[in-house]
Amino acid sequence: MKLLILDGSPVDDPMGEKLFSLLSPQLKSKGHEAELIVLRDKYIANCVACFSCWFKSPGICTFDDDSGDISRKLMQSDVVVFLTPVTFGVYAPELKSMVDHLIANISPLFCTLHGETHHRKRYKVYPDVMTIGWLDSPDLDSEGIFRHLAYRNAINFHAASAVSGIFYRNQDDAVMRESLHDLLVRIERRDPPVAPTLPTLPVSHYTGEDVRRVALLVGSPRMENSSSASLGGYLAGRFDRHGVKTDCFYLHRVLKSEQEREQMLQAIDHADLTILAFPLYIDSLPAPMLSAMRIIFSHRQSIPVRSRLTAIANCGFLEASQNENALAACGRFARSSGFDWAGSISVGGGEGLVGGRPLAELGGPVTPVKAALDRVAEALYAGDSIPEESRMQLSRPYMPGWLYRLAGTRGWKKRARQFGTLGRLNDRPWLRDEAVRPK
């Protein structure tokens, strides 16, 4: 069995190295071949959702970085192992930046899996997945979110077998070794992915002032021209009638400028409400957004003032429920960073519904979305959490699933014709011997 181990730990975290040192002898004793890649030592650009890996060079990211070589090794392995500290219930950005690039290994065309919209296979055989996370100490919410994300990734990456495990920094080596052995046995016998329950994080009771200042953080790489900016900007704009000031920051830009980073942190410190608006990337938050959240978390450890936080997620699939893992991570981030969690908004098919256009200018199926956001803004201004009725309205599909998949598939094919790659949409550049791995 050939394994590729991706260590997504930050530079000051030795746990990835320690877990590999405990796992490696077990792999050798069983005759397995393993390669370790420490991701922080590689250059991996942030995915910008250009979809060139689907249309310009099907199956290959066009960025000149190390992600292509890692993706090739991954597709030519029997098992991929993700090592990462659990960060607000999900992966650290060091690992997530690589995971975001793995859309190149699947097809842009749609299919139905477990009653949901997903992308079709590009390859006949995909590696099985072992996901290993660690925490300082037990945290049931973070662990539940993490296991749920590992399961969701296994579905989208068409893994026939997937297992996940949680470790703690103060665990005895013998306990860790035994747990790793159990994970290895389960992946050897090819245990299928098992759906865990996603924890429900309760909203916080807010006792502060009415909203006087808002900080809007947009996590899309398309920045001003994104559906995230449109949705988040419309919600923030509803406070204008009350004379509320909004400070808007585009996180892909903020992370490149120390000055903008300090301005963002100051704006959050003075805000009564912070809004996170982002697109779903591989079942979770985009890597740059996780990087920004880690910066905010570190900064707020010394900030005693409490304020509220809410989040708006939109995904390319029609089912808004696919955003729920990422939104749970936002709730976990809120609790750990000294925010009162006001709840979240989940929108399915955001690109087809909004397409980066200003929401105020749109009608048709967007009209009930705007009405629901109006009600959300009034509730938040009054110090309440997001009304459940509005949340349900915003998550409701705006067309039948079969029609969305049909229209989406036709749309992807149309884009391929524009690039002259329609006949190459199913290219498999990292093809290996696709015989099913012996059980």
C-alpha positions in Angstrom: 0.0 0.0 0.0 1.3 3.4 -1.0 0.6 6.4 1.3 1.1 10.1 0.8 1.2 11.9 4.2 0.5 15.7 4.1 1.6 17.5 7.2 -0.4 20.7 7.6 1.0 21.8 10.9 2.3 25.4 11.4 5.9 26.1 11.9 5.7 26.2 15.7 3.7 23.0 16.1 5.7 19.7 16.4 2.7 17.4 16.6 2.6 16.5 12.9 6.2 15.4 13.1 5.6 13.4 16.3 2.6 11.6 14.9 4.5 10.7 11.8 7.3 9.3 13.9 4.8 7.1 15.7 3.1 6.0 12.5 6.1 5.4 10.4 7.4 2.2 12.1 4.0 0.7 11.9 3.9 1.4 8.1 7.3 -0.1 7.6 6.5 -3.2 9.7 3.5 -3.9 7.4 5.5 -3.3 4.2 3.7 -0.1 3.3 5.4 2.7 1.3 5.0 6.2 2.7 6.1 9.7 1.6 5.8 12.7 3.9 5.3 16.2 2.6 5.5 19.1 5.1 3.2 21.6 3.4 4.6 24.7 5.2 7.9 24.0 3.4 6.1 24.1 0.0 4.9 27.0 -2.1 1.1 26.6 -2.5 -0.8 29.6 -3.9 -4.3 30.2 -2.6 -7.0 28.9 -4.9 -8.8 31.9 -6.6 -11.7 29.9 -8.0 -10.7 30.7 -11.6 -11.7 27.2 -12.7 -8.8 27.1 -15.1 -8.1 23.5 -13.9 -11.5 22.6 -15.4 -11.5 24.5 -18.6 -8.0 25.8 -19.7 -6.0 22.8 -18.6 -8.5 20.1 -17.4 -7.2 18.3 -14.4 -4.2 20.6 -13.8 -4.0 23.8 -11.8 -2.5 26.6 -13.8 -0.6 28.2 -10.8 3.1 27.7 -11.0 3.4 26.3 -7.5 3.9 22.9 -5.8 0.2 22.0 -5.7 0.3 20.2 -9.1 3.1 17.9 -8.1 1.4 17.1 -4.8 -1.8 16.5 -6.5 -0.1 14.1 -8.9 1.4 12.1 -6.0 -1.9 12.1 -4.2 -3.8 10.6 -7.2 -1.0 7.9 -7.6 -1.3 6.8 -4.0 -3.6 4.3 -2.4 -4.1 6.4 0.7 -3.7 10.1 1.5 -3.2 11.0 5.2 -4.0 14.5 6.3 -2.2 15.7 9.5 -3.5 19.0 11.0 -4.2 20.8 14.2 -7.9 21.2 14.6 -8.6 24.9 14.0 -12.0 26.1 15.0 -13.2 22.5 14.3 -11.7 22.4 10.8 -8.2 22.1 9.1 -5.4 24.5 9.6 -4.9 26.9 6.6 -1.5 25.2 5.9 -3.4 22.0 5.0 -6.6 23.7 3.7 -4.6 25.7 1.0 -3.6 22.3 -0.6 -7.1 20.8 -0.1 -8.6 23.7 -1.9 -6.6 22.8 -5.0 -7.9 19.3 -5.2 -11.0 20.4 -7.2 -8.7 19.8 -10.2 -9.0 16.1 -9.5 -12.8 16.0 -10.0 -15.0 16.9 -12.9 -16.9 20.2 -13.2 -20.0 18.3 -14.3 -22.7 17.5 -11.7 -24.0 14.2 -10.3 -26.2 13.2 -7.4 -24.6 11.4 -4.3 -26.6 10.6 -1.2 -29.4 12.8 -2.6 -27.2 15.8 -2.9 -25.5 17.6 -5.8 -21.8 16.9 -6.2 -19.2 16.8 -8.9 -18.6 13.7 -11.0 -15.5 11.6 -10.9 -12.6 12.5 -13.1 -10.7 9.3 -12.3 -12.1 5.8 -11.8 -10.1 5.2 -8.6 -9.4 7.7 -5.9 -7.2 7.3 -2.8 -8.7 6.4 0.5 -8.5 9.1 3.1 -7.1 9.0 6.7 -7.7 12.4 8.5 -5.8 13.0 11.7 -6.3 16.1 13.9 -5.1 17.2 17.3 -6.2 19.5 20.1 -4.7 20.8 23.3 -7.5 19.0 25.2 -10.9 17.4 24.6 -13.5 19.6 22.9 -16.6 17.8 21.8 -17.9 20.5 19.5 -14.5 20.9 17.7 -14.1 17.2 17.4 -17.6 16.7 16.0 -17.1 19.5 13.4 -13.8 18.0 12.4 -15.1 14.4 12.0 -18.0 15.7 10.0 -15.7 17.7 7.7 -13.5 14.6 7.1 -16.6 12.7 6.1 -17.8 15.4 3.8 -14.4 15.6 2.1 -14.5 11.8 1.6 -17.7 12.1 -0.3 -16.5 14.9 -2.5 -13.2 13.2 -3.2 -15.0 9.9 -4.0 -13.0 7.9 -1.4 -14.2 4.4 -1.0 -12.8 4.3 2.5 -12.2 7.0 5.0 -11.3 7.2 8.7 -10.6 10.0 11.1 -9.0 10.3 14.5 -8.4 13.0 17.2 -5.3 13.2 19.4 -4.4 15.5 22.3 -1.0 17.0 22.9 -0.7 15.6 26.4 -1.5 12.0 25.5 1.0 9.3 26.3 2.9 8.0 23.3 1.7 4.5 23.8 -1.9 5.7 23.6 -1.2 7.6 20.4 0.6 4.7 18.9 -2.4 2.4 19.7 -4.9 4.9 18.2 -2.8 5.2 15.1 -2.6 1.4 14.8 -6.4 1.3 15.0 -6.8 3.9 12.2 -4.3 2.0 10.0 -6.2 -1.3 10.5 -9.4 0.3 9.6 -8.0 1.9 6.4 -6.4 -1.5 5.5 -9.7 -3.2 5.7 -11.2 -0.3 3.8 -13.9 0.8 6.2 -16.4 3.0 4.3 -17.1 6.6 5.3 -19.5 6.9 8.2 -21.6 10.0 8.6 -21.2 11.6 12.0 -23.7 14.1 13.5 -22.7 17.7 13.2 -22.8 19.6 16.5 -25.4 22.4 16.9 -23.8 25.4 18.4 -26.4 27.6 20.3 -26.6 31.3 19.7 -25.4 33.5 22.5 -27.6 35.8 24.6 -26.5 39.4 23.7 -26.5 42.0 26.4 -24.6 44.8 24.7 -25.7 48.0 22.9 -27.6 48.3 19.6 -25.5 48.1 16.5 -23.6 51.3 15.8 -20.7 50.0 13.8 -20.3 46.9 11.6 -17.2 45.1 10.3 -17.8 43.1 7.1 -15.1 40.5 6.2 -15.4 39.1 2.7 -13.5 35.8 2.2 -14.0 35.4 -1.6 -10.9 35.8 -3.9 -13.1 37.7 -6.3 -13.4 40.4 -3.6 -15.7 43.3 -4.8 -17.1 41.2 -7.7 -18.1 38.2 -5.6 -21.5 36.8 -4.5 -20.1 36.9 -1.0 -19.5 40.7 -1.3 -23.0 41.1 -2.7 -24.8 39.1 0.0 -22.7 40.5 2.9 -22.8 44.0 1.5 -26.6 44.0 1.1 -27.0 42.8 4.8 -24.5 45.4 6.1 -26.2 48.1 3.9 -29.5 47.5 5.7 -28.1 49.2 8.7 -27.5 52.4 6.8 -31.0 53.6 7.6 -30.1 53.6 11.3 -26.9 55.6 10.6 -24.6 52.6 11.2 -21.1 52.8 9.8 -19.7 49.7 8.0 -16.0 48.9 7.5 -15.5 46.4 4.7 -12.3 44.3 4.3 -11.5 41.8 1.6 -9.4 39.1 3.2 -7.3 38.1 0.2 -6.1 41.7 0.1 -5.8 42.1 3.9 -3.4 39.2 4.2 -1.0 40.8 1.8 -0.7 44.1 3.7 0.3 44.6 7.3 -1.3 48.0 7.4 -4.7 46.6 6.2 -4.4 43.8 8.7 -4.0 46.3 11.6 -6.9 48.4 10.2 -9.1 45.3 10.1 -8.3 44.3 13.7 -9.0 47.8 14.9 -12.3 47.9 13.0 -13.4 44.6 14.6 -12.4 45.9 18.0 -14.7 48.9 17.6 -17.5 47.0 15.9 -20.7 45.9 17.6 -21.3 43.3 14.9 -18.8 41.5 12.7 -20.1 39.7 9.5 -18.2 36.9 7.8 -19.2 36.5 4.2 -17.6 33.7 2.2 -18.0 31.0 -0.5 -17.8 27.3 0.4 -14.5 25.8 -0.6 -14.3 22.0 -0.4 -17.0 21.7 2.3 -15.3 24.4 4.5 -13.9 27.9 4.6 -11.4 29.1 2.1 -7.8 28.9 3.4 -7.2 32.6 3.4 -10.2 33.1 5.6 -8.9 30.5 8.0 -5.6 32.4 8.1 -7.5 35.7 8.9 -9.6 34.0 11.6 -6.4 32.7 13.2 -5.0 36.2 13.3 -8.2 37.6 14.8 -8.3 34.8 17.4 -4.8 35.6 18.5 -5.5 39.3 18.7 -8.7 39.0 20.7 -7.1 37.0 23.5 -6.2 40.4 25.0 -9.5 42.2 24.1 -12.0 42.2 27.0 -14.8 43.9 25.0 -17.5 41.5 23.7 -19.4 42.0 20.5 -21.5 39.8 18.1 -20.5 37.8 15.1 -22.6 36.3 12.3 -21.7 34.5 9.1 -23.1 34.2 5.5 -22.0 31.2 3.5 -22.9 30.5 -0.2 -22.0 27.4 -2.1 -22.0 26.3 -5.7 -24.3 23.4 -4.9 -28.1 24.0 -4.7 -28.4 22.5 -1.2 -27.7 25.2 1.4 -27.2 22.4 3.9 -23.7 21.8 2.4 -22.6 25.0 4.1 -23.4 23.8 7.6 -20.0 22.5 8.5 -18.3 25.8 7.6 -20.9 27.7 9.5 -20.5 25.5 12.6 -16.7 26.3 12.4 -17.7 30.0 12.4 -19.7 29.5 15.5 -16.8 27.7 17.2 -14.5 30.6 16.1 -16.9 33.1 17.6 -17.0 31.3 21.0 -13.2 30.9 21.2 -12.5 34.6 20.1 -14.8 36.4 22.6 -17.7 37.0 20.2 -21.4 36.4 21.0 -22.6 34.1 18.2 -25.7 35.5 16.6 -26.3 32.6 14.2 -25.7 32.1 10.5 -27.1 32.4 7.0 -26.8 29.6 4.5 -27.5 30.2 0.7 -27.4 27.4 -1.8 -26.5 27.9 -5.5 -25.1 31.4 -4.7 -23.2 31.8 -8.0 -26.2 30.9 -10.1 -28.5 33.1 -8.0 -26.4 36.1 -7.4 -23.4 35.7 -9.8 -21.4 38.6 -8.1 -24.1 41.2 -9.1 -25.3 43.8 -6.7 -28.2 42.2 -4.8 -30.2 45.4 -4.7 -30.4 45.5 -8.5 -31.8 41.9 -8.8 -35.4 40.7 -8.8 -37.1 37.4 -9.6 -35.9 34.6 -7.3 -33.6 37.1 -5.4 -36.6 39.1 -4.2 -37.5 36.8 -1.2 -33.7 36.6 -0.4 -33.6 40.4 0.0 -36.8 40.4 2.1 -35.3 37.8 4.4 -32.1 39.7 4.7 -34.0 42.8 5.5 -35.7 41.0 8.4 -32.3 39.6 9.5 -30.8 43.1 9.7 -33.7 44.4 11.8 -33.3 41.5 14.2 -29.6 42.0 14.5 -30.0 45.8 15.0 -32.4 45.2 17.8 -29.9 42.9 19.5 -31.7 39.6 18.6 -30.2 36.6 16.9 -31.0 35.6 13.3 -34.7 34.7 13.0 -35.2 31.0 12.2 -37.9 31.8 9.7 -35.5 34.1 7.8 -32.8 31.5 8.0 -35.1 28.8 6.5 -36.2 31.2 3.7 -32.6 32.0 2.7 -31.7 28.3 2.6 -34.7 27.2 0.5 -33.7 26.0 -3.0 -34.8 28.4 -5.7 -35.3 25.7 -8.3 -35.7 21.9 -8.5 -32.5 20.0 -8.0 -32.6 18.1 -11.3 -33.1 21.4 -13.2 -30.2 23.0 -11.4 -27.9 20.1 -12.2 -29.0 20.1 -15.8 -28.5 23.8 -16.2 -25.2 23.7 -14.4 -23.8 20.9 -16.5 -24.8 22.7 -19.7 -23.2 25.9 -18.3 -19.9 24.1 -17.6 -19.9 22.6 -21.1 -20.6 26.0 -22.6 -17.6 27.4 -20.9 -15.4 24.5 -22.1 -16.5 25.2 -25.7 -15.3 28.8 -25.2 -11.8 27.5 -24.3 -11.9 24.8 -26.9 -11.6 22.0 -24.3 -15.0 20.4 -24.4 -13.5 17.1 -25.7 -10.9 17.2 -22.9 -13.2 17.9 -19.9 -12.5 14.4 -18.6 -8.7 14.4 -19.1 -6.9 12.4 -16.5 -3.4 13.8 -16.4 -2.3 12.0 -13.2 -3.6 8.6 -14.5 -2.1 5.5 -12.9 -3.0 1.9 -12.9 -6.7 2.1 -12.1 -7.2 -1.5 -11.1 -9.1 -1.6 -7.8 -6.8 -1.9 -4.9 -6.8 -5.5 -3.5 -8.8 -5.8 -0.3 
